[in-house]
Amino acid sequence: MQLGVADQDFWSRVHQDCYDPFRSDLLSVHLGAASDRPASMHGNYMQRTILETPGFASLARGVARLYMRITGWHLEGEPPSMPKCVITAAPHTSNWDFVYSLAVCWSANVNIYWMGKDTLFPWGFGWLMKWFGGIPVDRTRGHNVAKQALHAYRTSERLMIIIPPEGTRKKVDCWKRGFYLIAKSAGIPIVMGYLDYAKKAGGFSPAIWPSGNVEADLAKMQEFYDQITGRYPDLASPALPAKRELMPDDIEVRT
C-alpha cells in the first residue's frame, strides 16, 4: 500500500500528515455506532471491551451517566447512524478530553477503542486499559497506523474512529490531514465530534463527505469548530495554516 498524490514532491508531506495525527498521548479513539449491542472493529488485534462484556456494559453506562450528571455535562444530538465514518475530535487541548470522551460515548452506548503509546499500558494494568478499549502502539517502530486504520475500515462492517486532527494537545500551525486521507480513501463520511467546555456538552455534527477539495472542506469544518470552546481555548489550533498552501485534489491512500 502506498500514498498516491498528484504531485510527487508533495509525497513526503502527505505521509507525515497521515501518520502524525496518531502521535499524541491519547492518539485516537475508535467507536462503533450506537445500538443495543455496541458495534466493534473486527480484527485479530481487537479485544473485547467493557461495553461488550455481559453484566459490565450496563454498569459502565450507568457510571458514565452518573459522572456526567454530577459534573453537569450533557449530550447533544444523535450519535452517527451510518455504519462507518471518521469522527474528528477538536479542539484537543487537555487530557480531560479523554475522560469526557469515555463518559460521552459510554453514556450513549457507543463502543469505544482508542490507540495510545505503549507506556500507557504498564504491566499489571495493561489489561484494564485494553478492556476500556485501549490499543497500545509502539511509536519507536514506526508502524503505519493510518494504513492499519484504512485496513480496519475495509475489513469491518461497522466502524467509527475518532481522530484528534491536531495530533497533540499543544497548539500547532494547522491540523494534520491524516483523518481526511483515511476518510477519502475508505469512501466514508466525516462526522465532527466535540466537547464544549463552556456549555459542558458533548456531541456530534451531521456527516459531511470529503469532496476532494481539501481546503474547502477544512474551511467548513473550521466554521463549525469556531463555535466550540475547548478546555484551554488558547491552545486550539486552526484547521488551515495562516499562509495557505495549495493541496492537490486527488489525495488518497490506495493499494
Backbone as a ProteinNet text record, in pm:
[ID]
protein_1_A
[PRIMARY]
MQLGVADQDFWSRVHQDCYDPFRSDLLSVHLGAASDRPASMHGNYMQRTILETPGFASLARGVARLYMRITGWHLEGEPPSMPKCVITAAPHTSNWDFVYSLAVCWSANVNIYWMGKDTLFPWGFGWLMKWFGGIPVDRTRGHNVAKQALHAYRTSERLMIIIPPEGTRKKVDCWKRGFYLIAKSAGIPIVMGYLDYAKKAGGFSPAIWPSGNVEADLAKMQEFYDQITGRYPDLASPALPAKRELMPDDIEVRT
[TERTIARY]
85.3	0	88.2	49.3	127	34.8	89.6	12.3	20.6	-91.8	-91.5	-128.7	-49.6	-78.3	-49.7	-106.9	-89	53.3	112.3	245.7	341.5	441.2	533.9	613.4	637	710.8	632.1	502.6	415.6	407.9	469.4	454.7	497.2	613.1	664.7	575.5	519	432.8	301.2	249.4	127	151.2	266	298.5	307.1	367.4	377.9	241	155.7	21.5	-58.1	-35.8	-113.2	-73.3	50.3	95.5	85.5	115.2	123.8	-3.4	-124.6	-242.9	-249.2	-174.8	-178.4	-63.1	18.6	132.5	97.2	20.6	-8.7	-30.3	-41.1	-54.1	-174.9	-286.3	-404.1	-428.8	-382.6	-365.6	-495.5	-586.3	-711.8	-813.2	-937.4	-1044.7	-1122.9	-1152	-1229.4	-1369	-1468	-1607.2	-1686.5	-1775.2	-1874.9	-2004.8	-2086.9	-2212.3	-2299.6	-2375.1	-2460.5	-2569.1	-2595.5	-2700	-2727	-2819	-2847.5	-2722.4	-2648.1	-2519.3	-2413	-2318.6	-2219.3	-2147	-2131.1	-2053.2	-1905.8	-1822.1	-1679	-1601.3	-1471.5	-1384	-1360.4	-1371.6	-1349.9	-1212.8	-1123.1	-988.8	-915.7	-805.6	-738.2	-665.8	-659.8	-594.5	-694.6	-824	-926.2	-975.1	-969.8	-1012.2	-1153.1	-1215.1	-1347.3	-1334.7	-1423.3	-1420.9	-1526.2	-1526.4	-1620.6	-1764.5	-1788.9	-1924.6	-1967.6	-1875.7	-1908.7	-1907.1	-1891.1	-1884.5	-2017.5	-2089.1	-2219	-2207.1	-2300.3	-2301.2	-2226.9	-2118.8	-2039.3	-2078.9	-2140.2	-2179.6	-2278.4	-2381.5	-2479.9	-2417.5	-2321.2	-2251.6	-2172.5	-2101.6	-2022	-2111.3	-2224.2	-2316.8	-2372.7	-2406.2	-2460.7	-2361	-2237.2	-2132.3	-2106	-2101.1	-2075.2	-2186.4	-2310.9	-2423.5	-2427	-2391.3	-2385.6	-2275.2	-2160	-2048.4	-2086.7	-2153.2	-2193.2	-2297.1	-2386.4	-2487.9	-2421.9	-2326.7	-2258.6	-2176.4	-2110.7	-2024.2	-2100.6	-2228.7	-2310.7	-2302.1	-2246.9	-2235.9	-2360.9	-2381.9	-2494.6	-2460.6	-2539.4	-2522.3	-2602.7	-2550.6	-2621.3	-2628.1	-2741.7	-2754.7	-2759.4	-2755.8	-2761.9	-2627.8	-2587.6	-2465.9	-2482.4	-2375	-2383.9	-2459	-2545.9	-2626.9	-2569.3	-2476.1	-2417.6	-2321.8	-2298.5	-2212.6	-2065.6	-2018	-1876.7	-1859	-1766.4	-1728.9	-1602.6	-1537.3	-1426.7	-1483.5	-1452.9	-1500.7	-1381.8	-1384.6	-1278.8	-1312.9	-1210.3	-1228.6	-1145	-1210.3	-1139.2	-1225.3	-1163.2	-1018.2	-970	-852.2	-792.7	-685.4	-717.1	-625.3	-591.9	-649.8	-629.7	-646.6	-581.3	-601.4	-744.3	-813.3	-952	-1042.1	-997.8	-1076.2	-1101.9	-1001.9	-1014.2	-1119.4	-1116.1	-1210.6	-1354.3	-1377.1	-1512.9	-1556	-1460.4	-1495	-1546.1	-1479.5	-1527.4	-1667.7	-1687.7	-1816.6	-1927.1	-1898.8	-1998.1	-2032.1	-1929.7	-1952.6	-2017.3	-1971	-2032.5	-2177	-2203.1	-2339.8	-2432.8	-2380.8	-2460.6	-2454	-2390.8	-2374.1	-2297.8	-2194.9	-2109.9	-1979.5	-1957.3	-1837.1	-1713.3	-1613.5	-1501.4	-1367.7	-1284.8	-1146	-1057.8	-949.3	-856.3	-713.5	-629.9	-492.1	-400.4	-312.7	-221.7	-82.6	14.5	151.5	160.5	248.7	252.8	285.5	344.4	375.5	249.3	136.1	9.6	-47.6	23.1	-22.8	81.9	109	212.2	172.4	272	246.6	156.5	57.3	-34.7	-161.4	-152.5	-269.4	-304.9	-217.6	-242.8	-373.7	-407.6	-532.1	-653.4	-645.9	-758.2	-773.1	-659.2	-663	-719.4	-682.2	-734.1	-882.7	-925.5	-1066.9	-1149.4	-1087.4	-1153.2	-1144.4	-1085.1	-1080.1	-944.6	-843.7	-712.4	-637.5	-564.6	-478.9	-338.4	-242.1	-106.7	-34.4	37.3	113.9	258.3	351.2	493.6	540.1	548.8	581.5	726.5	813.1	954.5	978.6	881.9	899.1	841.7	782	736.2	622	533.9	418.9	331	281.6	194	51.5	14.8	-116.1	-227.1	-201.4	-302.2	-335.8	-234.1	-257.5	-341.8	-312.6	-390.3	-535.2	-555.8	-691.3	-769.4	-704.6	-771.3	-805.6	-714	-741	-859.3	-865.3	-975.7	-1109.3	-1112.4	-1236.2	-1277.8	-1181	-1212.7	-1253	-1220.1	-1249.8	-1355.8	-1414.3	-1516.3	-1650.5	-1757	-1889.8	-1935	-1893.8	-1930.9	-1807.2	-1774.6	-1655.2	-1655.8	-1627.4	-1609.7	-1483.2	-1397.5	-1271.9	-1266.9	-1241.8	-1223.5	-1075	-1043.1	-905	-892.6	-807.4	-781	-697.1	-751.7	-678.4	-553.4	-545.8	-422.9	-306.2	-336.2	-231.4	-157.8	-197.2	-131.4	-218.9	-190.6	-265.4	-208.3	-88.3	-24.4	-78.9	-65.4	-109.5	-13.5	-67.3	13.3	-33.1	44.3	12.2	-119.7	-145	-269.1	-290.4	-408.6	-440.2	-355	-331.1	-278.9	-394.8	-363.9	-470.5	-490.6	-431.5	-446.1	-590.5	-672.5	-812.3	-884.4	-850.3	-914.3	-872.1	-743.7	-693.3	-758.8	-774	-835.3	-981.2	-1055.2	-1196.9	-1215.9	-1136.8	-1149.9	-1111.7	-1005.2	-959.6	-1057	-1120.2	-1215	-1353.8	-1376.5	-1506.2	-1614.6	-1580.6	-1674.9	-1685	-1791.6	-1808	-1728.3	-1723.9	-1659.3	-1767.3	-1760.9	-1850.2	-1764.4	-1804.6	-1727.4	-1776.5	-1694	-1725.6	-1665.9	-1725.2	-1675.4	-1707	-1628.4	-1651.3	-1647.7	-1760.9	-1769.7	-1769.4	-1654.1	-1639.7	-1718.3	-1746.2	-1824.1	-1968.3	-2022.6	-2160.8	-2169.6	-2052.6	-2046.6	-2131.8	-2103.3	-2179.3	-2086.7	-2123.3	-2050.8	-2146.9	-2103.7	-2195.5	-2128.2	-2210.4	-2163.4	-2236	-2166.5	-2226.5	-2289.6	-2371.6	-2415.3	-2294.1	-2307.8	-2197.2	-2171.6	-2045.2	-2007.2	-1919.2	-1929.3	-1849.9	-1729.4	-1610.9	-1493.7	-1514.9	-1506.5	-1530.3	-1405.2	-1289.8	-1163.5	-1097.6	-1177.1	-1123.3	-1089.9	-966.3	-926.6	-945.4	-898.2	-905.6	-1050.3	-1135.2	-1275	-1343.5	-1317.2	-1378.9	-1327.8	-1198.2	-1142.5	-1193.2	-1216.2	-1269.8	-1410.3	-1491.5	-1625	-1616.9	-1521.5	-1505	-1458.2	-1372.8	-1325.1	-1441.2	-1534	-1650.8	-1730.4	-1741.4	-1815.2	-1740.9	-1611.4	-1535.6	-1507.7	-1524	-1509.8	-1613.9	-1722.5	-1829.7	-1808.5	-1702.1	-1676.5	-1561.5	-1579.1	-1477.3	-1410.8	-1280.9	-1206.4	-1174.3	-1112.8	-1079.2	-981.5	-886	-790.5	-800.3	-887.5	-913.6	-789.2	-692	-571.4	-488.2	-512.6	-435.8	-505.3	-623.1	-695	-616.9	-608.7	-531	-623.1	-583.6	-666.6	-660.9	-766.5	-769.9	-673.6	-661.6	-576.1	-463	-347.7	-236.9	-266.5	-203.8	-224.1	-184.8	-76.1	-32.2	-79.9	-182.7	-243.3	-144.8	-146.6	-66.8	-163.4	-148.8	-239.1	-222.4	-334.7	-334.8	-391.9	-328.6	-386.5	-519.5	-614.3	-748.4	-760.2	-665.8	-684	-593.5	-578.5	-500.7	-580.9	-515.5	-580.7	-476.2	-518.9	-437.3	-493	-412.1	-464.6	-366.2	-417.5	-334.8	-284.7
-120.2	0	124.4	224.4	346.6	466.3	583	705.4	755.2	787.4	841.2	987.8	1073.8	1216.3	1268.3	1382.4	1440.3	1488.1	1542.6	1598.7	1514.1	1452.6	1365.9	1441.8	1570	1649	1662.1	1635.1	1650.3	1521.5	1412.5	1279.7	1275.6	1328	1317.8	1390.8	1504.5	1581.4	1507.3	1442.9	1366.2	1248.9	1180.6	1067.7	1113.8	1229	1281.9	1316.4	1377.1	1411.6	1287.1	1179	1057.5	987.5	1002.8	932.5	1018.1	1147.6	1232.8	1247.1	1239.3	1256.5	1157.6	1047.8	949.1	967.1	1072.4	1094.3	1190.7	1140.6	1217.2	1119.4	1166.6	1078.3	986.8	1041.9	962.3	982.9	885.3	910.6	912.5	822.1	822.3	741.2	752.3	680.2	606.1	480.2	400.9	382.8	406.7	397.4	303.9	224.8	151.8	228.5	229.4	304.4	253.9	344.9	309.1	212.7	112.4	14.6	-58.2	-155.3	-232.8	-306.4	-360.7	-420.5	-338.5	-282.5	-195.6	-265	-191.2	-244.3	-234.8	-308.6	-304.2	-327.9	-298.6	-330.4	-480.1	-544.9	-688.1	-711.7	-769.3	-796.7	-872.1	-938.3	-1021.1	-939.6	-806.8	-725.2	-651.9	-676.4	-608.8	-699.3	-652.6	-728.9	-687.5	-769.1	-736.2	-622	-524.9	-409.7	-425.3	-331.5	-335.4	-328.1	-255.1	-244.9	-370.3	-463.5	-591.2	-704.6	-671.9	-772	-778.7	-889.2	-901.7	-872.5	-795.4	-762.5	-634.6	-608.2	-488.3	-372.7	-403.3	-298.2	-200.9	-254.7	-168.9	-90.8	-152	-82.9	35.4	15.8	122.8	237.9	204.2	308.9	386.4	313.5	378.3	470.8	424.8	506.2	630.9	614.3	727.9	831.5	785.2	877.8	949.1	876.2	937.5	1042.2	1010.5	1104.7	1232.8	1218.8	1336.3	1418.4	1350.4	1421.6	1499.6	1436.6	1501.3	1620.7	1606.2	1713.1	1817.3	1793.7	1892.1	1886.4	1777.7	1764	1698.9	1720.8	1658.7	1627.7	1538.8	1500.4	1592.2	1617.3	1693.6	1612.8	1616.8	1549.4	1398.2	1332.1	1187.3	1131.1	1015.1	950.8	919.7	913.3	882.4	751.6	750.9	632.5	547.7	604.5	527	421.9	313.1	206.3	245.4	334.2	371.1	520.7	578.3	717.5	747.1	856.8	909.5	1022.2	1022.5	1127.7	1209.8	1338.2	1425	1471.2	1493	1538.9	1664.2	1778.4	1904.8	2003.8	2103.4	2114.2	2019.7	1962.4	1870.2	1946	1988	2074.4	2022.4	1908.4	1861.4	1710.6	1649.5	1508	1478.8	1580.3	1562.9	1531.6	1563.4	1529.1	1379	1301.6	1156	1109.5	1164.6	1125.9	1155.6	1276.6	1313.2	1240.7	1206.4	1128.3	990.6	927.7	799.7	814.7	918.5	939.5	960.3	1042.7	1070.1	943.5	869.7	751.8	638.4	614.5	508.8	544.1	671.3	714.1	685.4	704.6	684	540	450.8	310.6	297.1	378	374.8	305.3	189.4	112	189.4	192	279.7	206.2	234.9	188.9	311.7	315.3	428.1	374.4	436.6	394.2	491.9	437.8	522	462.9	543.8	494.7	382.3	287.6	165.9	190.2	304	333.4	356.3	374.6	388.7	253.3	144.3	9.1	-64.3	-18.3	-80.2	-220.5	-300.3	-435.5	-429.7	-514.3	-517.9	-437.2	-336.1	-251.5	-247.8	-302.9	-300.4	-365.7	-475.3	-546	-456.4	-372.7	-284.3	-177.6	-121.4	-20.3	-78.2	-203	-267.3	-296.2	-333.6	-359.9	-233.4	-120.4	8.1	52.3	-32.2	-3.9	38.2	36.1	83.3	-15.1	39	-39.8	18.6	-53.2	1.7	11.7	121.1	144	175.6	100.2	126.1	221.9	349.7	451.6	445.2	378.7	372.8	281.1	195.5	101.4	153.4	271.5	335.6	265.1	200.9	135.4	239.8	204.2	294.2	276.1	355.3	341.6	379.7	476	515.7	399.6	324.6	208.7	104.7	85.1	-10.2	34.9	164.9	217.8	196.4	222.3	203.2	56.4	-32.9	-176	-215.5	-158.4	-189.3	-147.3	-30.5	14.8	-80.2	-126.4	-209.8	-351.2	-392.6	-528.7	-533.2	-418.9	-413.9	-372.2	-429.6	-392.2	-261.8	-238.9	-117.5	-67	59.9	113.9	265.6	325.2	469.6	495.7	579.8	611.8	761.1	797.2	938.3	971.2	1078.7	1121.9	1269.3	1304.5	1446.2	1503.1	1590.1	1636.3	1717.8	1775.8	1849	1754.3	1630.4	1533.1	1554.9	1652.5	1683.6	1779	1789.6	1885.4	2026.4	2037.3	2167.6	2240.8	2370.5	2449.8	2427.3	2402	2380.6	2477.1	2486.1	2579.9	2545.8	2414.9	2372.4	2224.3	2175.9	2034.8	1947.2	1825.4	1721.8	1669.7	1615.6	1576.7	1426.1	1351.5	1206.1	1159.6	1222.4	1181.9	1199.3	1305.6	1333.4	1230.3	1196.5	1097.5	962.2	924.6	796.1	794.4	900.3	905.6	901.5	979.2	983.6	849.4	789	662	548.8	553.6	449.1	474.6	595.1	628	641.4	705	719.1	865.6	903.9	1043.3	1079.5	1208.1	1261.3	1321.7	1289.6	1348.3	1425.2	1546.6	1627.7	1607.4	1539.3	1521.7	1637.3	1668.9	1783.7	1770.8	1842	1861.4	2011.7	2069.2	2213.1	2238.6	2283.4	2301.5	2421.9	2517.3	2633.7	2594.1	2504.7	2459.8	2326.4	2264.7	2131.6	2034.5	2032.9	1948.6	1872.2	1749	1668.4	1619.9	1613.7	1571.4	1550.6	1541.3	1511.1	1599.3	1634.3	1712	1618.3	1670.4	1588.9	1548.1	1440.5	1388.9	1475.3	1485.8	1550.8	1453.9	1460.2	1371.4	1447.5	1388.9	1455.2	1479.6	1604.6	1638.7	1621.4	1612.6	1610.8	1746.8	1851.8	1987.4	2004.9	1972.3	1965.6	2099	2206	2335.7	2380.6	2357.8	2397.9	2319	2188.5	2105.7	2142.6	2166.9	2204	2340.9	2430	2562.1	2548.7	2458.3	2434.6	2376.3	2286.3	2226.7	2331.3	2423.1	2529.1	2616.7	2645.9	2726.2	2658.9	2527.5	2454.1	2460.2	2431.4	2425.9	2563.7	2668.9	2803.7	2829.6	2752.2	2769.3	2684	2602.4	2509.7	2561.8	2554.7	2601.7	2482.9	2465.6	2358.7	2394.2	2300.9	2326.8	2442.9	2448.7	2559.5	2625.5	2722.7	2784.5	2837.4	2886	2942.2	2836.7	2709.3	2602.2	2544.7	2595.2	2546.7	2581.4	2485.5	2503.7	2520.8	2603.8	2623.9	2504.8	2485.4	2375.8	2400.4	2525.6	2562	2652.4	2645.2	2732.5	2877.9	2969.6	3112.6	3146.7	3086.8	3103.5	2982.6	3000.1	2888.6	2820	2684.8	2603.9	2522.6	2532.5	2461.3	2311.9	2242.2	2097.3	2033.2	1924.8	1854.2	1792.3	1788.6	1742.4	1591.4	1517.3	1373.1	1296.4	1349.9	1278.6	1159.1	1044.7	929.3	825.6	737	621.9	507.4	447.3	340.5	226.7	111.9	-6	-14.4
0	0	0	-75.3	-80.2	-95.5	-71.4	-85.4	-228.7	-288.1	-422.6	-419.5	-482	-487.2	-625.9	-655.7	-788	-808.1	-705.5	-714.9	-633.1	-695.3	-624.8	-519.3	-540.2	-441.2	-311.4	-319.8	-203.3	-121	-172.3	-113.1	32	63.2	199.7	298.4	260.3	349.8	374.7	269.8	287.3	381.1	364.6	452.1	597	618.8	754.2	810.1	728.4	772	807.7	732.6	752.8	881.8	923.5	1042.8	1167.7	1157.8	1274.8	1356.3	1297.2	1380.8	1496.1	1488.2	1593.2	1692.3	1675.5	1763.4	1875.3	1972.5	2092.2	2205.4	2327.6	2441.6	2428.4	2383.2	2353	2205.1	2126.4	1984.8	1906.9	1935.1	1861.9	1938.6	1898.9	1964	1858.6	1882.5	1788.2	1842.4	1757.8	1802.2	1713.1	1771	1695.7	1708.3	1605.3	1610.6	1724.2	1784	1896.5	1851.3	1933.9	1906.2	2036.5	2032.9	2153.3	2197.9	2103.2	2134.5	2063.7	2136.2	2074.5	1959.9	1850.8	1738.4	1772.8	1702.2	1731.1	1603.9	1609.9	1499.4	1500.6	1386.5	1378.9	1317.5	1396.7	1350.3	1459	1424.3	1521.6	1628.3	1613.2	1714.6	1801.6	1783.1	1860.9	1972.4	2094.4	2209.2	2251.4	2333.7	2385.3	2485.4	2473	2563.2	2672.5	2764.4	2875.1	2826.3	2716.2	2663.2	2588.5	2568.8	2505.7	2606.4	2733.5	2838.8	2913.1	2901.1	2968.4	3118.3	3168.2	3309.5	3341.2	3268.8	3293.5	3202.1	3088.7	2994.2	3059.1	3124	3188.4	3303.4	3372	3480.2	3426	3313.6	3253.3	3209.3	3147	3104.2	3223	3329.3	3447.5	3514.4	3526.8	3588.6	3505.1	3372.8	3283.8	3293.7	3295	3303.1	3437.6	3543.9	3676.2	3681.7	3622	3620.3	3546.6	3433	3357.1	3433.7	3503.7	3582	3696.9	3764.7	3877.1	3831.2	3715.9	3665.8	3585.1	3561	3490.9	3339.4	3285.1	3140	3082.8	2950.5	2883.5	2738.6	2680.4	2540.5	2450.3	2330.3	2228.3	2100.1	2035.1	1906.6	1920.2	1805.3	1798.9	1752.1	1804.6	1754.1	1605.6	1530.4	1387.5	1365	1264.6	1236.2	1123.1	1044.3	936	992.2	920	973.7	986.9	899.4	903.5	882.8	955.9	934.8	1014.1	979.3	1059.1	1143.3	1272.5	1361.1	1408.5	1381	1430.8	1571.9	1652.2	1789.8	1809.5	1809.2	1820.7	1898.9	1960.1	1980.8	2090.8	2070	2167.1	2243.6	2366	2441.3	2580.1	2620.6	2757.6	2767.4	2866.8	2893.1	2938.2	2991.2	3031.4	2912.7	2792.5	2673	2667.3	2707.5	2705.5	2805	2924.9	3029.1	2985.6	2935.5	2894.7	2768.1	2682.3	2563.9	2604.3	2701.8	2752.4	2811.1	2890.4	2954.3	2850.9	2751.1	2647.1	2569.7	2529	2445.7	2523.7	2644.3	2723.8	2758	2786	2816.4	2698.9	2578.6	2457.5	2407.7	2487.4	2448.2	2317.2	2302.9	2183.6	2220.1	2162.3	2193.2	2151.4	2234.7	2210.9	2214.7	2115	2111.1	2094.3	2162.3	2146.9	2144.3	2064.8	2049	2121.1	2204.8	2281.3	2286.4	2323.9	2331.6	2434.4	2408.4	2488.2	2634.9	2667.5	2807.4	2890.5	2825.8	2897.2	2937.6	2900.4	2929.9	3013.7	3136	3219.3	3263	3297.6	3344.4	3467.3	3468.2	3580.4	3558	3470.9	3444.2	3295	3213	3069.4	3031.4	3100.8	3069	3091.4	3197.2	3226.9	3120.2	3076.4	2972	2842.5	2813.3	2692.2	2705.7	2824.3	2847.7	2831.1	2860.6	2838.7	2693.1	2608.4	2465.2	2413.3	2497.4	2455.9	2367.9	2271.4	2182.8	2190.2	2247.7	2261.4	2127.6	2108.6	1986.3	2023.9	1965.9	1987.5	1878.7	1911.8	1811.5	1767.9	1846.2	1810.7	1691.5	1660.3	1549.9	1419.4	1423.5	1300.7	1231.5	1308.3	1246.7	1175.7	1058.6	984.1	1034.6	1134.8	1197	1099.7	1013.3	915.5	822.5	782.9	696.7	769.7	898.3	977.2	990.1	1008.9	1021.2	892.1	778.3	649.7	629.1	665.9	654.1	741.9	862.2	953.3	892.8	828.2	764.6	653.4	577.3	462.6	502	623.4	667	776.1	809.5	914	855	905.8	861.1	924.5	1049.3	1120.8	1193.5	1172.5	1236.9	1233.2	1346.5	1355.3	1435.8	1384.9	1451.5	1479.1	1603.8	1638.4	1629.9	1560.5	1543.7	1580	1675.7	1702.3	1588.1	1504.4	1386.5	1418	1538.9	1574.2	1595.4	1639.6	1665	1795.7	1874.5	2000.5	2079.6	2211	2292.4	2279.3	2225.9	2211.3	2088.7	2087.9	1972.7	1856.4	1738.9	1619.1	1510.3	1402.1	1294.3	1225.3	1209.9	1144	1170.8	1134.8	1152.9	1062.4	1108.4	1021.4	936.2	820.2	727	715.9	809	803.3	807.9	892.5	903.9	770.8	697.9	569.4	464.9	463.9	368.9	391.4	517.8	550.3	506.2	537.8	501.2	350.3	278.4	133.1	71	121.4	65.7	96	213.1	251	193	137.4	80.9	185.9	296.9	407.3	448.5	518.8	558.7	683.5	712	831.1	920.7	1048.9	1148.2	1246.8	1278.9	1372.3	1515.2	1594.8	1735.2	1813.9	1928.4	2004.1	2152.3	2232.2	2374.6	2397.8	2429.2	2452	2602.7	2653.6	2797.7	2847.9	2762	2803.3	2833.3	2752.1	2770	2844.8	2868.9	2928.8	2848	2718.4	2626.2	2533.9	2505.9	2408.5	2303.5	2178.9	2074.4	1940.6	1836.2	1701.6	1600.3	1493.8	1385.8	1283.8	1191.9	1078.1	994.6	922.7	842.7	719.4	681.8	557.5	478.7	347.9	263.2	207.5	212.8	154.8	6.7	-34.5	-174.6	-259.7	-194.1	-266.3	-265.7	-241.5	-227.5	-78.7	-44.2	96.3	166.7	106.3	172.6	194	96.7	109.9	221	226.7	329.4	468.6	480.3	610.7	654.8	560.1	594.5	654.2	598.8	653.6	793.8	813.4	945	1045.6	1000	1087.5	1135.2	1045.6	1082.5	1193.4	1185.9	1289	1422.2	1419.6	1543.9	1604.3	1526.4	1582	1690.5	1689.1	1787.8	1912.9	1913	2023	2109.6	2239.8	2333.6	2401.4	2379.2	2443.1	2587.6	2658.4	2799.3	2809.9	2717.8	2713.5	2576.2	2560.5	2429.4	2360.3	2436.3	2374.9	2302.6	2330.7	2267.8	2144.4	2112.2	1994.2	1867.7	1776.5	1653.8	1533.6	1436	1316.6	1222.7	1148.5	1052.1	936.6	896.8	783.5	830.5	766.8	804.7	770.9	843.8	817.8	675	626.7	489	411.6	329.3	258.9	165.9	171.9	81.5	-3.4	-133.3	-222.3	-204.4	-201.5	-184.5	-310.4	-360.9	-474.7	-435.2	-531.1	-500.7	-494.8	-554.4	-564.5	-468	-346.9	-246.7	-196.2	-183.3	-126	-85.8	2.5	37.2	-45.4	-126.7	-213	-222.2	-261.1	-276	-419.8
[MASK]
+++++++++++++++++++++++++++++++++++++++++++++++++++++++++++++++++++++++++++++++++++++++++++++++++++++++++++++++++++++++++++++++++++++++++++++++++++++++++++++++++++++++++++++++++++++++++++++++++++++++++++++++++++++++++++++++++++++++++++++++++++++++++++++++

